[in-house]
Amino acid sequence: MKYVKEAGLITRFREQDILDRQKLDYDLHLVDTYMKSKGYLQARHGEPRIEGLGKRRTGFPILPLPFISSVDDTLRITVPIIDGKVYRVGEVKIEGNSIFSEAVIKAFIGLQKGQIANGEALSKGLFENLKKAYGTQGFIQYTADINPTFKDNPQKPDEGIADFVITIDEGKQFTLRRLEFTGNTFTRDNVLRREVLINEGDIYNQNYFEFSVTRLNQLGYFNPIDKDKDADFRTNEEEGLVDVTVKVSEKGRQQISFNGGVSGIGGTFFGLDYSTNNLFGRGEVLALQLGAGNRQRSFQFSFTEPYIRNRPITAGFTLFAYSQKFFGEGTFLSQNQNAVQGASGSLFDFVNTNEENLFTRNSIGASVFASAPLSEFYRKRPFTQFSRIGLSYQISQSSVKDPAVNTSGQTTSFIPVVYRQPNIITSRATGTFVYDTRNASIDPTKGRSLSVSLGVAGLGGDVRTYEPTLEFTQFIPIRKKRSQYPEVFGFRILAGTVGSFATSAKVRGANSLAFVEGVPIYERFFLGDEFTIRGYNVRSISPVTPLDSFITSRNVVLATNASGTANVVPGLPSNLTSIGTFTGATGGNVVSLPRVYTATGADTQVLGNFEYRIPIIGRTVQAALYADVGNAFNLRSKKEQTYSSEFLADDPFLSTQGIISCPRAPSGFEPITLTTLAACQSFTNLALSPGLGFIARDNRLITRAEYEQALRLGPVDPLTNLPPGLQQVFFRGEAQRNTVVRLDQSLFAKFTDLRSSLGAEIRVQVPILNVPFRLIYAYNPNARKDQVINGFPFFFDEKKSVFRFSVGRTF
């Protein structure tokens, strides 16, 4: 029983515990069909007996909870079932056929002599499968009649044998005389006709017509077209001609969305996205994205022509440009107070900083693309006509421009360049294969889509990468299948990986984390947002990589002062400076800075999105229960890579690098200088003055034991706080920061570090804009708590439960 069930907690909410005679009759029809599928061909049900049982508690069985349980009038329904014998297939005779042979028809039916007679399979084979087969040949009036003969089985008295005589009326073969469309007030007639797989004058093919309806729905120009309700067939049996009129209802063809606000990255910004998939009714696609702000500017324009010279070859182009202004890492090394205040102050300070103090990252590029159905190259059949192969090519350039103040020649406004990046050109070709049988381009209710692509960068340019991607999507109607708005289960499986097959000289010299193992970091995978895993913050799901930093120093001298212009101490041997001459990550004098962690993206991603969509008010308001699961992880990124800053004066460069642990200092920590690096890490046996300088005497640096002895034996000079004959000195020079990216030690970089999100959302389709507004509730079962890992504090900002507001669709 499917629609009428006994009272219970779930059936109460679904109103399946209420007697409805129409639903009961349909359920009993399903029972008869089920019995016949098991060989009980003479099974039938009797008249249901309905008895009143008086008032009883229904719903929740124990506690009288409001709205869940109540006292109601109850009924008992008793349905007598007469099953009869199980029948096996005897002789099967086919009459009236001329187009298909008896063997072919028996294959459609699928019943073999001696098998249990499956009445359901027999009906489906004759009235669905064979009807479709005849429809492909133009016999749209095909009918069939089944005449069974039942007899006893002499070998098994408890079973019977059923012989079948199947009479087929093939009717006349029809030719499509006229195909017309009504309701397309904007879309041109030829735009619809070119999606239809049969032409006027062809033998009518029902399968091709149904495929054509699917293709029309995939355009997204109309409300869903029903192949049965929206198609009118007029036949001329005498001449064997059929006219078909397809009724369409056009819907909004524009999508418009706005965004804007203030952020710590983009400053004040405003954005506009506009697209139309049916420009001037010709089926052309135009899209425009504009973003403007005092820190970010973006532009993207694309145009697609779906048919070239009346052939289903799609071609188009895209132009894009992006500009972002940002504070360089050398801001805090400058004397430019406006820049320093903007970088360290409030959001107001950031937004109002003079643009002349900011670095500028510019990206500009263009792409061209083309695709065609596989049927243009191979035999026309459903698979080739729903499959497309494509090729695109993109070229882009990315560069970083120094602040305008650096050209003024004023030392008070100059901002040092810590990491200098070269201009990078990317030249990429991408091949695609798409198989798509979804019945709509937006919110489909059935069908599937398979997309495979392979992008390769390296046909010129500086980047050498490959990126294969696989995506599979399917939609299955679950309840109310025959209604206009069924409940649908849909899912998407997405997998992709990116890697580098070579590294050009420019990429090797990029000298930053702009590239990770030769791959631009913006091309690596980050998950987390309303379009991937809904309960997590944008780009928050990624491997986190430790960065170990070291110092290289050169031109080191011994000076009397720790800051400002170095005052060199005369008379000291030059070999003493070797103590403050550091050799980076390797060599004879290695000093390290505190380890930090940063998100470096992943080389591989796997994502699954699962939804059960429930229409509330048609397509205007929908609810969805969903589950998202996936991860961005490293399959191959196991190597180390390094990058280094420019050589800069130790003061103020090193003071901006933070503090280091120093057990010798009263506080346990000290600001980073060449002197403290040597005193706290490498040469802890040497004496350190109260002013955190080394102590020299007789042209050498004394030990801690000598210093303590001098303090015990003699007085202290009140000006220097040192015993007579002792002198405080500091190491001064140029310093460079060397960073080692420990990709092999990345956290959350395994496939098993899966992230998941469960929840529900309400979607409201907004007229004119043609995009849904979404209110999302997400429960994140494995949300991470803020914690300390390997001595480093991590603040994940992940919550078990979260509400979000968004615009658009996950898939």
Secondary structure as UniProt FT lines:
FT   HELIX           9..13
FT   TURN            14..17
FT   HELIX           21..37
FT   TURN            38..39
FT   TURN            41..42
FT   STRAND          44..45
FT   STRAND          49..58
FT   TURN            66..68
FT   STRAND          70..78
FT   STRAND          81..82
FT   STRAND          86..95
FT   HELIX           102..109
FT   TURN            113..114
FT   HELIX           119..124
FT   HELIX           125..129
FT   HELIX           130..135
FT   TURN            136..138
FT   TURN            140..141
FT   STRAND          143..152
FT   TURN            154..155
FT   TURN            157..158
FT   STRAND          159..169
FT   STRAND          175..182
FT   HELIX           189..193
FT   TURN            194..195
FT   TURN            200..201
FT   HELIX           206..219
FT   TURN            227..229
FT   STRAND          231..236
FT   TURN            237..240
FT   STRAND          241..247
FT   STRAND          254..263
FT   TURN            264..266
FT   STRAND          267..279
FT   TURN            280..283
FT   STRAND          284..293
FT   STRAND          296..305
FT   TURN            309..310
FT   STRAND          314..326
FT   TURN            329..330
FT   HELIX           331..333
FT   HELIX           337..344
FT   HELIX           347..351
FT   HELIX           355..357
FT   STRAND          359..373
FT   HELIX           374..376
FT   HELIX           382..385
FT   STRAND          387..401
FT   HELIX           404..407
FT   TURN            411..413
FT   STRAND          424..436
FT   STRAND          447..457
FT   STRAND          465..479
FT   TURN            481..482
FT   STRAND          487..497
FT   STRAND          499..500
FT   HELIX           505..508
FT   TURN            509..510
FT   TURN            513..514
FT   STRAND          515..516
FT   TURN            517..518
FT   STRAND          519..520
FT   HELIX           521..523
FT   TURN            530..531
FT   TURN            534..535
FT   TURN            538..539
FT   STRAND          544..559
FT   TURN            570..571
FT   HELIX           574..580
FT   TURN            584..585
FT   STRAND          596..599
FT   STRAND          604..617
FT   TURN            618..620
FT   STRAND          621..633
FT   STRAND          640..644
FT   STRAND          648..649
FT   HELIX           650..653
FT   HELIX           654..657
FT   STRAND          659..661
FT   TURN            663..664
FT   TURN            666..667
FT   STRAND          669..671
FT   HELIX           674..677
FT   HELIX           678..682
FT   TURN            684..685
FT   TURN            690..691
FT   STRAND          694..697
FT   TURN            698..699
FT   STRAND          700..701
FT   HELIX           704..713
FT   TURN            718..721
FT   TURN            724..725
FT   STRAND          727..742
FT   HELIX           743..745
FT   TURN            751..752
FT   STRAND          755..765
FT   TURN            767..769
FT   STRAND          772..779
FT   TURN            781..782
FT   STRAND          787..789
FT   TURN            790..791
FT   STRAND          792..794
FT   STRAND          801..807
//
